[in-house]
Amino acid sequence: MSVAMLIIALAGSSAHNGSLRYDGMYVESCSCPAPCPCELTGISMGCEGVGAFSIASGRFEGADLSGVKFAYATKPGSWVQCYVDAPTKEKRAAGAALAKSAFKDWGKMGAVKDAKIDITGSAGKYTMMVDGGKIMALTTSPVNGLNKKKPMTYSNINSVLHPVVMQAKTVKCAYHDGDKKFDLKGTNAYYNPTIKANGKLGR
């Protein structure tokens, strides 16, 4: 079966009804002032943003996601572009199906592209790159709470992908792919280094 056929089969599967479970981490940035409402209460049109996930272990629609990374860029309500980095073609297909399902309501979905995705750092200070920064480059810094030691944290939010997120700030972000491009600085960012997700997309 080709990768394209695997993606179609996974995205259209009803056996698991959107079931998702994984352990991993993520970081994102957008043009909103903090906090961006999209991840907390629902999609808000008018901003631009990027993000990336690194999955240590997990499954989507019964397919193995271990070692999968995927990134996205979006202008909510207008367009979404996703990228996948995976160790096998089967896991690449599973990651692509997850990305398409997770962001299907965010705008017109482009073809999911293969890309090298790197996320480094810790404790809210992250660097994320797609294709070595040629397509996407993001650096963040944490926003700590009252005690100045622990990050501001939002829990039980409206997202199966990351039900808990920590507040950060965009130090610098640049995205450029074809006719889609933007730069961000000093805007909203979120992260979570230890996601434990378990649920169904669309709920």
C-alpha positions in Angstrom: 0.0 0.0 0.0 1.3 3.4 -0.9 1.8 6.2 1.7 -1.1 8.2 0.1 -3.4 5.2 0.4 -2.3 4.6 4.0 -3.1 8.3 4.9 -6.6 7.9 3.3 -7.2 4.7 5.1 -6.1 6.1 8.5 -7.9 9.4 8.1 -11.1 7.7 7.0 -11.1 4.9 9.6 -14.1 4.6 11.8 -12.9 1.6 13.8 -11.2 3.8 16.4 -13.4 6.9 15.9 -10.6 9.5 16.2 -8.9 7.8 19.1 -5.6 9.4 20.1 -3.2 8.5 22.9 0.4 9.7 23.1 3.2 10.8 25.4 5.4 13.6 24.0 6.0 17.4 23.9 5.1 20.4 21.9 5.8 24.1 21.4 3.9 26.7 19.4 3.9 30.5 18.6 1.3 32.8 17.2 0.7 36.5 16.4 -1.7 37.0 19.2 -0.9 38.8 22.5 -0.8 36.3 25.4 -2.9 34.3 26.0 -4.1 33.2 22.5 -7.7 31.9 22.8 -7.4 29.3 20.0 -6.0 26.6 22.2 -7.9 27.6 25.4 -11.5 28.2 24.2 -11.6 27.5 20.5 -10.4 28.7 17.1 -10.2 32.5 16.8 -9.7 33.9 13.3 -7.2 36.5 12.3 -3.9 35.4 13.7 -1.0 33.4 12.2 1.1 30.8 13.9 3.3 27.7 13.9 3.9 24.7 16.1 5.5 21.3 16.4 5.0 18.1 18.3 7.4 15.3 19.1 5.8 12.0 20.0 7.8 9.5 22.2 5.1 6.8 22.1 1.4 6.6 21.2 -1.2 5.6 18.7 -3.7 7.3 16.4 -6.6 5.3 15.0 -4.7 2.2 16.1 -1.5 3.1 14.2 1.9 3.5 15.9 3.1 7.1 16.3 6.3 6.4 18.2 9.1 8.6 17.0 6.8 10.8 14.8 7.3 14.6 14.7 4.9 16.9 13.0 4.8 20.7 12.5 2.2 23.1 11.2 1.8 26.7 10.1 -1.6 28.3 9.9 -3.7 31.3 9.4 -6.9 30.1 11.1 -9.9 30.3 8.9 -7.8 30.6 5.8 -5.1 27.9 5.4 -3.0 25.2 7.1 0.2 23.6 6.0 1.6 20.5 7.8 5.0 18.8 7.8 5.9 15.3 9.1 9.2 13.7 10.1 8.9 9.9 10.8 11.2 6.9 10.9 9.1 4.7 8.6 6.6 5.2 5.8 3.8 3.7 8.0 4.5 6.1 10.8 4.8 8.9 8.3 1.3 8.0 7.1 0.0 7.9 10.7 1.5 11.2 11.5 0.1 12.8 8.4 -3.4 11.4 9.2 -3.1 12.8 12.7 -2.0 16.2 11.5 -4.8 16.4 8.9 -7.4 15.3 11.5 -6.2 17.6 14.2 -6.1 20.7 12.0 -9.0 20.0 9.6 -11.1 22.9 11.0 -8.3 25.5 11.0 -8.5 26.3 7.3 -7.9 24.9 3.8 -5.4 22.0 4.2 -2.4 21.8 1.9 -0.6 18.6 1.1 1.3 17.2 4.1 5.0 17.5 3.3 8.0 15.5 4.4 10.5 17.6 6.3 13.3 17.4 8.9 11.9 18.7 12.2 14.1 19.5 15.2 13.0 20.7 18.7 15.7 21.4 21.3 15.8 23.1 24.7 13.8 22.7 28.0 11.7 24.5 30.5 10.1 26.9 28.0 13.3 27.9 26.3 13.0 26.1 23.0 14.3 26.2 19.5 12.2 24.6 16.8 13.2 24.3 13.1 11.8 22.8 10.0 14.4 21.9 7.3 17.1 23.6 9.4 15.1 26.9 9.6 14.6 27.2 5.8 10.9 26.7 6.2 10.3 27.4 9.9 12.4 28.7 12.8 11.1 29.5 16.3 12.7 30.4 19.6 10.7 30.8 22.9 11.2 31.9 26.5 9.0 30.9 29.5 6.6 33.2 31.2 6.7 32.4 34.9 3.9 33.0 37.5 3.8 34.8 40.8 6.6 32.8 42.4 8.9 33.5 39.4 9.9 29.9 39.4 7.1 27.9 37.8 5.4 28.7 34.5 1.9 30.0 34.2 -0.1 27.0 33.3 -3.6 26.4 31.8 -5.2 23.0 32.4 -8.3 21.2 31.3 -8.3 23.3 28.1 -10.3 22.6 24.9 -7.7 20.4 23.2 -7.2 16.6 23.1 -3.7 17.2 21.6 -2.4 19.1 24.7 -4.9 19.3 27.6 -2.3 21.3 29.6 -0.2 24.1 28.3 2.4 26.5 29.8 2.7 30.1 28.9 5.7 31.3 26.9 6.7 34.2 24.8 7.9 34.2 21.2 11.5 35.5 21.1 11.6 35.1 17.3 9.7 33.2 14.7 10.0 33.1 10.9 7.9 31.0 8.4 8.3 30.9 4.7 6.9 28.3 2.3 6.0 29.4 -1.2 3.6 32.4 -1.1 2.9 31.9 2.6 5.2 33.7 5.0 5.3 35.7 8.2 7.6 36.8 11.0 6.7 37.1 14.7 8.4 38.6 17.7 7.3 39.2 21.3 4.0 37.5 20.8 2.2 34.6 22.4 3.7 31.1 22.7 2.7 27.9 24.5 4.6 24.7 25.3 4.4 21.4 27.3 7.4 19.1 27.7 5.4 16.2 29.1 2.1 15.8 27.4 0.0 12.7 28.2 -2.9 12.8 25.8 -5.8 10.4 25.8 -9.1 11.0 24.0 -10.8 11.5 20.7 -10.2 14.3 18.3 -13.3 16.4 17.6 -14.4 16.3 21.2 
